[in-house]
Amino acid sequence: MLKKSEGFIGQRSFVLPDYLIVSNQQHPLSKGLYITDIGYYPRASFHNRERASGCEQYILIYCVDGEGWYSVNDVRTAIKPHQFFVIPAQTPHQYGADVSNPWSIYWIHFTGQNAKEYLQYLFPNQSVWVQDIPENKERNALFNDILAHIEMSYHQEHVVYANLALGQYLNSFKITHFTTVATSAEQDDPISNVIHFMKEHLSEIKTLEDFAQIAGMSASHFSAVFRQKLQSTPVHFFTFLKMQRACYLLEFTTLRVKEVAFQMGYHDPYHFSRVFTNIMGKSPRDFRNDKVQGVDYL
């Protein structure tokens, strides 16, 4: 059986650390509906997931191109472009991309006190969980806005924003015409430039002075501006991005933990494991085991 051991070119995905999930469960604006995982997989060849015991969260998958399928209660349903489906929590299932014409999908794992009500709102007929939806660029722009804020989730405010926007995103699948203010382009400011630089150099060791030079500021001034915008020091935020990249490598490659550490610029794998555990709430090995248990890539 052919197995997919790596991710997909152009893929974006994010897994919230445990401490942020706990925070969502307690936050008055997030506990009703919140994201645990989110991503976009373009042309996801050989993408296939099977969860014999289901998933703790609700899973929404929106196909924008290509084809795929999902199976619940031994009923297999074909998925075409501009269709979406939701798999309820705790429901055994399997889904995957078409072999000859693999799908491109936006996907979200979500839960919360009101998650079941959102499922009922989207699908009043509980025996059918798939639906056609008109193409709408604003819907995809909203998803990208949510993902961008989740990627900045070192601070709780960005997560709260994303969770509040999640309700609007889910609602876009219910109404025929989705109207909202178009997402403005990212401002070309020094902090954004530095964050882009960080994402392009995750395998390297960088210092505060390196980031300040990119921003064209003194180290002290840059650090103060960065803290004000992101509620984090530049170095801590860079480390946070490194650990998210490590999550991707642990889930989608067969690299050993030691090799993942080296790719993230850590020559001491034990130090890497301590940093990873401190940020993600579990060790690299436990994270990998949680993600691959019961998962098969065709």
PyMOL commands that set and color helices and strands:
alter all, ss='L'
color gray80, all
select helices_A, chain A and resi 18-26+115-122+137-151+156-171+190-200+208-215+219-230+234-252+257-263+269-280+284-292
alter helices_A, ss='H'
color red, helices_A
select strands_A, chain A and resi 12-15+34-41+48-51+58-65+68-72+75-79+83-87+93-97+104-111+130-132
alter strands_A, ss='S'
color yellow, strands_A
deselect
rebuild
show_as cartoon
